[in-house]
Amino acid sequence: MSATVPDDETIQSVISSIHSALPGLGTAKLHTAVIDAHPEWKGVVGEKRIRRVMANSKKDAEIEGPIRENDALTTKPKTKKKKKAKVTSRATYPTSSLLPDSALTLPLSVAVRYFDKQKGKGLVALRRIEEGETLWKEDPWILAPEWDIFDLQQRAVACAHCTTPFSQSSALVVSCQHCSARYCTRLCLSRSASTHPLLCPGQNSASVPLLKQARSLAWMALHALSRATARVLLGGEQEWDVIKAMAELGMEERFQKIHVTPERETWKQVWKLYVDAFRSPQALKIVAKAKKPLGEQTEQELFSYEGFLRGLGRMSLNLESHGGLYLLHSHLNHSCDPNLSIRHLQQSSALARITVIAKRAILPDEELTITYVDPSLGVTQRRQALGEWGFGDCTCPRCDGEVAAADESQETKGDKNGLDLKDLERELKEGLGLWG
């Protein structure tokens, strides 16, 4: 019998339980504790998987890109506490709009709804959905994988399209005619035509410095924007409509919210590499051959510096932690008590495919939700993490209940302190002969 391979959510649940009992464990000791708790995972869950799951639970800070704090280039953790600056201007929230109907295939049990300007779009149930029911499975629109997977792709031992690792001896594996990229099947080779020609070293050598810089900085959003831009240039205006509809918060606004000075010089350097990659003679020839010309306004939005920063902001907001950008999944709003779970169940055949499963029974017209933050955090930390992304305070029933309970506890504590102070005052007055 083959060993059980747990999903990331199950591993994260075990890690959270261990952390609550034994805080401060390093990765090696935490891995030992996890295997002690689940011996059946030995050999299938290594330290690297533990490290990745912990990083994913915080929605990898590498999505943010490089920033400068105390004059040291670093990666900003989302969960690090910062004293909140006094807000004197109108709050800035991410903006989004509805995708064109032609771009989205909806399950029969799900509908898109636009709620309001602050919340934007979301998904609701059209019928009762039972606990454990699979709502849909989805492949990524583009995929900028985690760097360990990216490195496997570079070594040609993982599919350059779907990222699934494969055996060197597999008869199904096929190669790109222009570079070392290999694909697990001819289907993946065919699908890669939506992005690969513009990012292929053999077809567009100007793309090499851009991808090297993204890898050097471990900047997932830059890598994702490169792939999204390639898809737009090769697919035309209909693909640009997809990008425009995604939730967006500008990079400047994002860094204002986390109260850290952005590394603008780095932004400008990578912008130049980005423009060079997609405006090179080789790239222009490939784009012309695709015969999907873009309008002047779209070109300006793609390649102006301001448009580039907006593109990075879109990627940061919408990427799944492992680097996938999913059209239907990107509609899901947050709750600290979500009713959906996102799983990667087909790891042997389609690593990047997600399966969306109901965590509990869902009623008709109820909104479908996932969590954007670590649900094991306290309400203050969860709200801070969401606020740093521009979403404002979460007002889901769980948050409202925890805040109300905390207020009641504080009020009771205040009453108790008040009684203690009155007792002390009486004793002092009696001792001084002032009580009468």
C-alpha positions in Angstrom: 0.0 0.0 0.0 1.4 3.4 -0.9 2.1 6.0 1.8 -0.6 8.6 2.5 0.2 12.0 1.0 -1.6 14.7 3.1 -2.7 18.0 1.6 -1.2 21.3 2.7 -4.3 22.3 4.7 -4.0 19.1 6.8 -0.3 19.6 7.5 -0.9 23.3 8.4 -3.6 22.2 10.9 -1.1 19.8 12.6 1.6 22.5 12.6 -0.8 25.0 14.3 -1.6 22.5 17.0 2.0 21.8 17.7 2.9 25.5 17.7 0.2 26.2 20.2 1.7 23.6 22.6 5.4 24.1 21.7 5.9 27.6 20.3 9.3 28.6 18.9 10.3 25.2 17.4 12.7 25.4 14.4 11.9 23.6 11.2 13.9 20.5 12.0 12.3 20.0 15.4 8.9 20.9 14.1 9.3 18.3 11.4 10.2 15.7 14.0 7.1 16.6 16.0 4.9 16.4 13.0 6.2 12.9 12.1 5.8 11.8 15.7 2.2 12.9 15.6 1.6 11.2 12.2 4.1 8.3 11.7 2.3 7.4 8.4 3.7 10.6 6.9 7.3 9.5 7.3 9.1 9.6 4.0 6.4 11.6 2.2 6.5 14.9 4.3 10.0 16.3 4.6 11.4 19.4 6.2 11.2 21.2 2.8 7.4 20.5 2.7 7.0 21.8 6.3 8.8 25.0 5.4 6.7 25.5 2.3 3.4 24.9 4.1 4.4 27.4 6.8 5.4 30.0 4.1 2.1 29.4 2.2 0.0 29.9 5.3 1.3 33.5 5.4 0.8 33.9 1.6 4.5 34.1 0.9 5.9 37.5 1.4 8.0 37.0 -1.7 4.9 37.9 -3.7 5.4 41.5 -2.5 8.9 41.9 -4.0 11.9 43.6 -2.6 11.6 46.5 -0.2 14.1 48.4 1.9 13.8 48.6 5.7 16.6 50.0 7.9 18.7 50.3 4.7 18.8 46.5 4.2 17.2 44.9 1.2 14.8 42.3 2.6 11.4 40.7 2.1 8.6 42.1 4.2 6.7 39.5 6.2 3.0 40.2 6.1 2.5 39.4 9.7 5.1 41.6 11.3 3.4 44.1 13.5 3.7 47.8 12.8 2.3 50.7 14.7 -0.6 52.0 12.6 -0.3 55.5 11.3 -3.2 57.8 12.0 -5.4 57.8 8.9 -6.4 61.3 7.8 -7.4 60.6 4.2 -10.1 58.4 2.7 -9.4 54.7 2.9 -8.1 53.1 -0.3 -9.4 49.7 -1.1 -8.5 47.3 -3.9 -10.7 47.8 -7.0 -12.1 45.1 -9.2 -14.7 44.6 -11.9 -16.6 41.7 -13.5 -14.8 39.5 -16.0 -16.3 39.2 -19.5 -18.8 36.3 -19.7 -16.8 34.7 -22.5 -13.7 34.4 -20.2 -15.4 32.6 -17.4 -17.0 29.1 -17.2 -19.2 28.9 -14.1 -20.3 25.7 -12.4 -24.1 25.3 -12.4 -24.2 25.7 -8.6 -22.3 29.1 -8.6 -23.1 32.6 -9.7 -21.0 35.8 -9.8 -22.3 38.8 -7.9 -21.0 42.4 -7.6 -21.5 43.5 -4.0 -20.3 47.1 -3.7 -17.3 49.3 -4.5 -15.4 48.3 -1.4 -16.0 44.6 -1.5 -16.1 44.2 -5.3 -17.2 41.0 -6.9 -17.7 37.6 -5.3 -19.4 34.2 -5.7 -22.6 32.9 -4.2 -24.3 29.5 -4.1 -27.3 28.9 -6.4 -28.5 25.9 -4.5 -27.8 24.1 -1.2 -24.3 22.6 -1.3 -23.5 19.7 1.0 -20.4 19.4 3.3 -17.6 17.7 1.4 -19.1 18.4 -2.0 -16.7 19.3 -4.8 -17.8 22.6 -6.4 -15.2 22.8 -9.2 -11.7 22.0 -10.3 -9.6 24.6 -12.0 -6.3 24.9 -13.9 -4.4 28.2 -13.6 -4.7 31.0 -16.1 -1.0 31.5 -15.7 1.4 29.8 -13.3 4.6 31.3 -11.8 5.5 28.4 -9.5 7.3 28.4 -6.2 11.1 28.6 -6.8 11.9 25.1 -5.9 9.5 24.0 -8.7 10.8 26.6 -11.0 14.3 25.2 -10.5 13.0 21.8 -11.4 11.6 23.2 -14.6 15.0 24.8 -15.4 16.6 21.4 -15.0 14.0 19.9 -17.3 12.7 17.5 -14.7 9.3 19.2 -14.2 6.8 20.2 -16.9 7.5 23.7 -18.1 3.7 24.3 -18.4 1.8 22.5 -15.6 4.9 22.1 -13.3 4.2 18.4 -12.6 7.5 16.5 -12.0 8.1 13.6 -14.3 10.4 10.6 -14.8 13.2 11.1 -17.3 12.3 7.8 -18.8 8.6 8.7 -19.5 7.7 8.0 -23.1 5.1 10.9 -23.0 7.7 13.7 -22.3 8.3 16.1 -25.2 10.7 19.0 -25.6 10.6 22.5 -26.9 12.4 22.7 -30.3 14.2 26.0 -29.3 15.3 25.5 -25.6 15.7 23.0 -22.8 12.1 23.2 -21.6 10.3 19.8 -21.5 6.6 19.0 -21.1 4.9 16.0 -19.5 2.6 15.5 -22.5 2.0 16.9 -26.0 -1.1 18.6 -24.6 1.0 20.7 -22.2 3.4 21.5 -25.0 0.4 22.7 -27.1 -1.0 24.8 -24.2 2.3 26.4 -23.5 2.0 28.3 -26.8 -0.1 30.8 -24.9 3.0 32.2 -23.1 6.2 30.2 -23.8 7.4 31.7 -27.1 7.9 35.1 -25.6 9.7 33.6 -22.5 11.7 31.0 -24.5 15.5 31.7 -24.4 15.8 30.3 -27.9 13.0 32.4 -29.4 13.4 35.6 -27.3 16.8 35.9 -25.6 15.8 39.3 -24.2 13.5 37.5 -21.7 16.4 35.7 -20.0 17.6 38.7 -17.9 14.1 39.4 -16.8 13.5 35.9 -15.5 16.9 35.7 -14.0 16.2 38.9 -12.0 12.8 37.6 -10.9 14.6 34.4 -9.7 17.4 36.3 -8.0 15.0 38.5 -6.1 12.6 35.6 -5.4 9.9 38.0 -6.7 6.9 35.8 -7.6 4.7 38.8 -8.7 7.3 39.9 -11.3 7.5 36.3 -12.6 3.7 36.1 -12.8 3.4 39.5 -14.5 5.9 38.4 -17.1 3.8 35.3 -17.9 0.5 37.3 -17.8 2.0 39.9 -20.2 3.2 37.1 -22.6 -0.4 35.7 -22.6 -1.9 39.1 -23.3 0.5 39.9 -26.2 -0.1 36.5 -27.8 -3.8 36.3 -27.1 -5.0 39.9 -27.7 -7.5 42.2 -26.2 -9.7 39.4 -24.8 -6.8 38.3 -22.5 -6.2 42.0 -21.5 -9.9 42.1 -20.4 -9.1 39.3 -17.9 -6.2 41.3 -16.4 -8.2 44.5 -16.1 -11.0 42.8 -14.2 -8.7 41.5 -11.5 -8.6 43.1 -8.1 -5.9 45.9 -8.0 -4.1 47.9 -5.4 -1.2 50.1 -6.6 2.3 49.3 -5.3 2.6 52.7 -3.8 -0.7 52.4 -1.9 0.3 48.9 -0.8 3.5 50.0 0.8 1.9 53.0 2.4 -0.4 50.6 4.2 2.5 48.5 5.6 4.4 51.7 6.5 7.6 50.6 4.8 9.7 52.6 2.2 9.5 50.8 -1.2 12.7 50.1 -3.2 11.7 52.3 -6.1 15.2 52.0 -7.7 14.7 48.2 -8.0 11.2 48.7 -9.4 12.7 50.9 -12.2 15.5 48.5 -12.9 13.1 45.5 -13.4 10.7 47.7 -15.4 13.5 48.4 -17.9 14.2 44.6 -18.1 10.5 44.0 -18.5 10.1 46.5 -21.4 13.3 45.2 -23.1 12.0 41.6 -22.9 8.7 42.3 -24.6 9.8 45.1 -27.0 12.8 43.3 -28.4 13.0 42.7 -32.1 12.6 39.0 -31.5 9.5 39.5 -29.3 7.9 41.9 -31.7 8.3 39.4 -34.5 6.7 36.7 -32.4 3.8 39.0 -31.4 3.2 40.0 -35.1 3.1 36.4 -36.1 0.3 35.8 -33.5 -1.9 38.4 -35.4 -3.6 39.6 -32.2 -2.8 43.3 -32.2 -3.4 45.3 -29.1 -4.8 48.9 -29.0 -2.6 51.8 -28.3 -4.2 52.3 -24.9 -3.5 48.7 -23.9 0.1 48.9 -25.0 0.5 52.1 -22.9 -1.1 50.4 -19.8 1.2 47.4 -20.2 4.5 49.1 -20.7 4.3 52.5 -19.0 6.1 52.5 -15.6 2.8 53.3 -13.8 1.0 50.5 -15.7 3.8 48.1 -14.8 3.4 48.9 -11.0 -0.4 48.4 -11.3 0.3 45.0 -13.0 2.6 44.0 -10.1 -0.2 45.0 -7.7 -2.7 42.9 -9.5 -0.4 39.9 -9.3 0.3 40.4 -5.6 -3.4 40.5 -4.8 -4.6 37.6 -6.9 -1.8 35.0 -6.9 -2.4 31.8 -4.9 0.5 31.2 -2.5 2.1 28.5 -4.7 2.0 30.9 -7.7 -1.1 30.1 -9.6 -3.5 32.7 -11.0 -7.0 31.3 -11.3 -9.9 33.1 -12.9 -12.8 31.7 -10.8 -10.8 31.3 -7.6 -9.8 35.0 -7.9 -13.5 35.9 -7.3 -13.6 34.4 -3.9 -13.8 36.8 -1.0 -12.4 36.4 2.5 -13.9 35.1 5.8 -12.0 34.1 8.9 -14.5 31.2 9.1 -14.6 30.2 5.4 -17.0 27.7 3.9 -14.7 26.5 1.2 -11.3 24.7 1.2 -8.8 24.8 -1.6 -7.0 21.5 -2.2 -4.3 20.2 -4.6 -5.5 16.7 -5.0 -4.1 15.6 -8.3 -0.4 16.1 -7.5 0.8 13.1 -9.6 -1.0 14.2 -12.8 -1.8 17.9 -12.5 0.1 19.6 -9.7 -1.2 23.1 -10.3 -4.9 22.1 -10.6 -7.0 23.1 -7.6 -10.1 21.4 -6.3 -12.7 23.5 -4.4 -14.5 21.7 -1.7 -17.3 22.7 0.7 -16.1 22.7 4.4 -19.7 22.7 5.6 -23.2 22.8 4.2 -23.8 26.1 2.3 -27.3 27.6 1.8 -28.7 29.0 -1.4 -27.6 32.7 -2.0 -24.9 32.3 0.7 -21.5 33.9 -0.3 -18.7 31.4 -1.0 -15.6 32.3 0.9 -12.0 31.3 1.6 -9.5 32.7 4.1 -6.7 35.1 3.1 -4.8 34.9 6.4 -3.8 32.3 8.9 -7.0 31.4 10.7 -5.2 30.4 13.8 -4.2 34.0 14.5 -6.2 36.2 16.9 -8.7 38.7 15.6 -6.3 41.7 16.0 -3.6 40.0 14.0 -6.0 38.8 11.4 -7.5 42.2 10.9 -4.0 43.8 10.8 -2.9 41.3 8.1 -6.0 42.1 6.0 -5.7 45.8 6.6 -2.2 45.7 5.2 -3.6 44.4 1.9 -6.2 47.3 1.8 -9.3 45.2 2.7 -10.1 47.1 5.9 -11.4 45.3 9.1 -12.9 41.9 8.6 -16.5 41.9 9.8 -17.3 38.2 9.4 -19.3 36.6 12.2 -16.2 35.1 13.8 -14.4 38.5 14.0 -17.4 40.3 15.3 -18.0 37.6 17.9 -14.4 37.7 19.1 -14.3 41.5 19.3 -17.6 41.5 21.3 -16.2 38.9 23.7 -13.0 40.8 24.1 -14.9 44.0 24.8 -17.1 42.3 27.4 -14.0 40.8 29.0 -12.3 44.2 29.1 -15.4 45.8 30.6 -15.6 43.1 33.3 -12.0 43.6 34.0 -12.5 47.3 34.3 -15.4 46.9 36.7 -13.2 44.6 38.8 -10.4 47.1 38.8 -12.9 49.9 39.7 -14.0 47.9 42.8 -10.4 47.3 43.8 -9.6 51.0 43.6 -12.6 52.0 45.7 -11.6 49.5 48.4 -8.1 50.9 48.4 -9.4 54.5 48.6 -11.6 53.6 51.6 -8.6 52.0 53.4 -6.4 55.0 52.8 -9.1 57.4 54.0 -9.8 55.3 57.1 -6.0 55.2 57.8 -5.8 58.9 57.5 -8.9 59.6 59.5 -10.6 61.1 56.5 -13.5 58.6 56.1 -16.6 59.9 57.7 
